[in-house]
Amino acid sequence: MNAKTLKILATAVVLVGALGGIMYTSLAEGTEYYKHVDEVMVDQAAWQDKKLQLHGYVVDKSIKRRPDTLDYIFQLEKNGHVVNARYTGLVPDTFKDNAETVIKGRFAKDGTFMVEPGGVMAKCPSRYESSAVPRTSGK
């Protein structure tokens, strides 16, 4: 091989290595598992220190808020499995008892799911169901 070919090959190796390194670090930071409460609670220890989006339903009467703060504790349930969660911040208007909810965060050492800032997403099924009221033409 001549010097020009070696320079091109070395440049290609450096570029591929740099691009691979950037992709690895950015994907490793952004890796987030989407799981249901029942899937995770079967073996909670396996999910320790992993970033999760956890899907379930708010347990009836489980939402507690410390007075004069934005500190919440609540429970999510799916198929009889329950996880305790802690969150500090604003919650959506749709965050209520029995609401379908996804929370983002990690498990603490005590088994509580620590929800990250802005990590509560809830929907109210009644807002997404089609209306059964027939439309009139206005005549």
C-alpha positions as CSV (number, residue, x, y, z in Angstrom):
1,M,0.0,0.0,0.0
2,N,1.2,3.5,-0.8
3,A,1.1,6.4,1.7
4,K,-2.0,8.0,0.1
5,T,-4.1,4.7,0.6
6,L,-2.8,4.4,4.2
7,K,-3.9,8.0,5.0
8,I,-7.4,7.4,3.5
9,L,-7.7,4.2,5.4
10,A,-6.6,5.8,8.7
11,T,-9.0,8.7,8.2
12,A,-11.9,6.3,7.5
13,V,-11.0,4.2,10.7
14,V,-10.9,7.4,12.8
15,L,-14.2,8.7,11.4
16,V,-16.0,5.3,11.8
17,G,-14.6,5.0,15.4
18,A,-15.7,8.6,16.3
19,L,-19.2,8.1,14.8
20,G,-19.6,4.8,16.6
21,G,-18.5,6.3,19.9
22,I,-20.9,9.2,19.6
23,M,-23.8,6.8,18.7
24,Y,-23.0,4.5,21.6
25,T,-22.8,7.3,24.2
26,S,-25.9,9.0,23.0
27,L,-28.0,5.8,22.8
28,A,-26.7,4.5,26.1
29,E,-27.9,7.8,27.9
30,G,-31.2,7.8,26.1
31,T,-32.0,4.1,26.5
32,E,-35.3,3.8,28.3
33,Y,-37.4,0.6,28.8
34,Y,-41.2,0.8,28.4
35,K,-42.8,-1.8,30.7
36,H,-46.0,-2.5,32.4
37,V,-46.2,-2.6,36.2
38,D,-46.9,-6.4,36.3
39,E,-43.9,-7.1,34.1
40,V,-41.5,-5.2,36.3
41,M,-42.8,-6.3,39.7
42,V,-42.3,-10.0,39.0
43,D,-38.6,-9.4,39.3
44,Q,-38.1,-5.8,40.5
45,A,-34.4,-6.3,41.4
46,A,-33.6,-6.9,37.7
47,W,-34.8,-3.4,36.9
48,Q,-32.8,-1.6,39.6
49,D,-30.7,1.3,38.2
50,K,-32.5,1.1,34.8
51,K,-34.4,4.0,33.3
52,L,-38.0,3.0,32.8
53,Q,-41.3,4.2,31.5
54,L,-43.8,2.4,33.6
55,H,-47.4,1.9,32.5
56,G,-50.3,1.2,34.8
57,Y,-53.4,2.6,36.4
58,V,-53.5,4.9,39.5
59,V,-54.8,2.9,42.5
60,D,-58.1,4.4,43.8
61,K,-57.5,6.8,46.7
62,S,-53.7,6.3,46.6
63,I,-52.7,9.8,45.6
64,K,-51.4,11.7,48.6
65,R,-49.9,15.2,48.4
66,R,-47.9,16.8,51.2
67,P,-49.7,20.1,52.1
68,D,-48.4,23.3,50.5
69,T,-45.9,21.3,48.3
70,L,-45.8,19.6,45.0
71,D,-44.6,16.3,46.6
72,Y,-46.8,13.3,45.7
73,I,-46.9,9.7,46.6
74,F,-49.2,7.3,44.8
75,Q,-49.5,3.8,43.5
76,L,-49.8,2.3,40.0
77,E,-51.4,-1.1,39.4
78,K,-51.6,-3.6,36.6
79,N,-53.0,-7.1,36.8
80,G,-52.8,-7.2,40.6
81,H,-49.2,-6.0,40.8
82,V,-48.7,-2.6,42.5
83,V,-45.7,-0.2,42.6
84,N,-45.3,2.7,45.0
85,A,-44.2,5.9,43.4
86,R,-42.9,9.3,44.5
87,Y,-43.0,12.5,42.5
88,T,-42.3,16.2,43.0
89,G,-43.7,18.6,40.4
90,L,-46.8,19.5,38.5
91,V,-49.2,16.8,37.5
92,P,-51.5,16.8,34.5
93,D,-55.2,17.5,35.1
94,T,-56.0,14.0,34.0
95,F,-53.9,12.5,36.8
96,K,-56.7,11.0,39.0
97,D,-57.8,7.8,40.6
98,N,-57.9,4.9,38.1
99,A,-56.3,7.0,35.3
100,E,-54.2,5.2,32.8
101,T,-50.7,6.6,33.5
102,V,-47.1,6.3,32.3
103,I,-44.4,7.4,34.7
104,K,-40.7,7.9,33.9
105,G,-37.9,7.3,36.3
106,R,-35.9,4.7,38.3
107,F,-36.4,2.5,41.3
108,A,-34.8,3.7,44.6
109,K,-33.0,1.2,46.8
110,D,-36.1,0.9,49.0
111,G,-38.2,-0.2,46.0
112,T,-40.1,3.1,45.5
113,F,-40.3,4.3,41.9
114,M,-38.7,7.8,41.8
115,V,-40.4,9.7,39.1
116,E,-38.2,12.2,37.2
117,P,-39.3,15.9,36.8
118,G,-42.1,16.1,34.2
119,G,-42.3,12.3,34.2
120,V,-46.1,11.8,34.8
121,M,-48.3,11.3,31.8
122,A,-51.9,10.4,32.4
123,K,-54.9,10.2,30.1
124,C,-58.6,10.2,30.9
125,P,-60.4,7.6,28.7
126,S,-63.6,9.6,28.6
127,R,-61.8,12.3,26.6
128,Y,-60.7,9.9,23.9
129,E,-63.8,7.9,23.4
130,S,-66.0,8.8,20.4
131,S,-69.3,10.5,21.3
132,A,-72.5,8.5,20.8
133,V,-74.5,11.6,20.4
134,P,-75.8,11.9,16.7
135,R,-75.1,15.1,14.9
136,T,-77.9,17.2,13.6
137,S,-77.8,19.2,10.4
138,G,-79.2,22.3,12.1
139,K,-82.3,22.5,10.0
